[in-house]
Amino acid sequence: MTTNALFSIPESSGHDMVTIAFEGRNLTVPAGISVAAALLSNGVSDFRSSVVGQAPRAPYCMMGACFECLVEINEFPARQSCLISVQDGMRVRRQLGASAINIKDEL
């Protein structure tokens, strides 16, 4: 199994560049690409862990059908990284297990 990034975006692609933070590491990526593409092009190979067994998961379909690319973006869990475009200053973290559900008791 290869450990090299299989997905790359040339830095000289002519795009404006933005900076996002992935788990404290700053990544400079072309504006307008998806969060999933940005992470894959920077060698990130696991985006989340499965709810049962905590197995590492990564994008599969890149079109929003499989939900394998879920990450936490700006402290909001369960975001499909393949459907969200990068924005300057965005903070991204792996989603570990199930996301917490905040339920308010309003009876």
N, C-alpha and C positions, 0 to 999 in steps of 0.2 A: 504494500500500500504506500502510495507516495505521500510525502509530507510537504511537497511544494504546492503553492497556490495554483489551482487549475483555472482560475478566473483572473483576468488582468485588464486594466484600463490604462492605456498609455498616458503618462502625465502631460505629454505634449499634444493632447487631444483638441486643443483650441477652446476648451470650456473654461468658464470662470471656475475658480476653485473655492471650496468652503472647508472649514475645519469642524469635525465632529469629535467627540470624545467617546471612546469605547473602553469602558472599565478603567478610566483614568489615563488612557493612552490617546494622545491626539493624533488624528488621522486627517490628512489633507486629501480631499477627493473632489472630482468634478461636480459642480452644482447640477442638480436635476436628476442624478441617478438615484436608484432606490437604496435604502439603507442596506438591504441584503447584498446588492452589488458592491457597495462600498466596503462592507465587511469582508466579503469573499475576496475582493481584489487586494485586500490587505492581509490575507493569509488566515483569517478567522475560519476555523473549520467546525466549530460547534457553537450553536447559537442558544440552545436551551438544553435542558435535560428532561427526559420523559417523566411523567407523573408517577408511573409505576416502574421501578427499577433504576431510575435516574440515569438512563442511557443517554449519551450525547446525541443531539439531533441537529440537522442543518437543512437549509433550503433544498427542496426537491423539485417543485414545479415552477417556481418563480412567477406564478400568476394568481396566487391567492386561493388555490383550491385545496392544498394539503395541510396547511397550518403548521408545518415543520419549522418555519422561520420565526416563530414568536420570540420577541425580545421585549425588554422594558425600555421605553423611550421617554425621556424627561420625567421619570418616576411613574409613568403609566404602564401597567403590565399588559401582557397579551396583545401586543401590537404586531401585525403581520408586516415584517420588515421588507418583504418583496413589493408591497403596495404603497409604501410611504417614501416620499422623496426626502433626501437629506436636506437639512437646513443648517446654516452656520450656527455653531454653538450647541447643537443637539447633543444630548447625553444619552448614550446607549449602554445597556448592560444585558448580560445573559439572563434568561429567565430560568430559574432553577426550580423544577417541580411545578406544582399548580400555583396559579396566582391567587393571592389573597382576595377575598370578597368582603367588602365592608358593607354590612347591613345595619341600618339604623332601626332601632325599635321605636316605631311611631304608631302606637296603638291608641 
